[in-house]
């Protein structure tokens, strides 16, 4: 290190320190941090909670229930989901306490029983309204036999209002009777190790209270068979739209692909400027400014794509969505990137930021591909020879447009997406969603291809 001396301003001298004589700092081994207060959730509990998701009534069913109760009680009503969780059979007595209103629900021919609990103050208010009162509570005393009959009528009306909104393949509950105390309800629920609990907050006029549905594991499974793919997508979409605000800042790329070619790993790694990549078929001819079709992919495009028609308007290409095509993963295996796809894309494109559309850097068109002359390639030729048998999918992109999660959810058939690419401009070649080169469309002996103008990186 350099130190100022008193010999004069600006003069310095160098001090040499023998690092071997320095005492090392005392270092303690790293230990993983443990969060002792985190709740542990088993895989079985997670699956039960997922089944509860499919059991929740839709917006139309909840609206029908609200309208029915408004007609019965002649007052404002409201419902809101508070929580869902899984309890062990030994925890039920801690949750259920006297006095309360409990009734048994039977899922068709299943031997198990579900239990519906209505907070006593809310049950008293409902009974008082139906018997001509103002919906006031009369203390936390148990319901009489007549009052239990009135409360059971309310439960029946709720089931009737909700049933039309359930899916045909879902099991349906029917009222079996009123539980004679917590002990009877716990004994029925304790026949299984785990019970799923769906808790709601209900409002009846000025009175608010809690409603809980206790579903043993086997009962829940009988009520919620594996949903069809269309139903699963619909429910997932509803859930996504409900929580879209969390994804509003997420950005990705919408890629307009107009061609696909298959080349080897070695051919891709040895691409040079002025080389031509032959493409079997183009769905659009941007070099001629002609109309055509394109498939719009989000990210890696594993879930499907947006079929679209591309056309020129005001000197720029635009894509009109004609169909949203959702495809099972097994049908898109050719688009699932392999390790060689990713390795080749990384080798040619460098970092993600450099090959993510706007702002990507390209080599001088007159220079050669540095990866082809890399020392690492020569050192690994023996193992690299094996990669020649692995085919890679290289896509021809007309354009790619930045989009947000809000934009993705709003995409519909008939909507027009501006591609910001003029006829005659170069197209991009990408592997695994990463741009690896830019080129121009050419025709060689009757076959179309892309002549490389520059390489990414």
ABEGO torsion letter per residue (X at the ends): XBBBBAAEBGBBBBBBBBAAABBBBBBBBBBBBBBAABBBBBAAAAAAAAAAAAABBBAAAAAAAAAAAAAAAGBBBBBBBABBBBBBAAAAAAABBOBBBBBBBBBEABABBBBBBBBAAAAAAAAAAAAGBAGBBAEBBBBBAAAAAAAAAAAAAAAAAAAAABBAABBBBBBAEBBBEAAAAAAAAAABABBBBBBBBBBBEABBBBBBBBBBAAAAAAABBBBBAAAAAAAAAAAAAAAAAAAAABBBBBBBBABBBBBBAAAAAABBBGBBBBBABBABBAAAGBBBBBBBBBEAGAAEBBBBBBBBBGGBBBBBBABBBBBBAAAAAAABBBAAAAAAAAAAAEBAAAAAEBGBBBBBAABBBAAAABAAAAAAAAAAAAAAABBBBBBBBABBBBBBAAAAAABBBGBBBBAGBBBGBBBBBBBGGBBABBBBBBBBGGBBBBBBABBBX
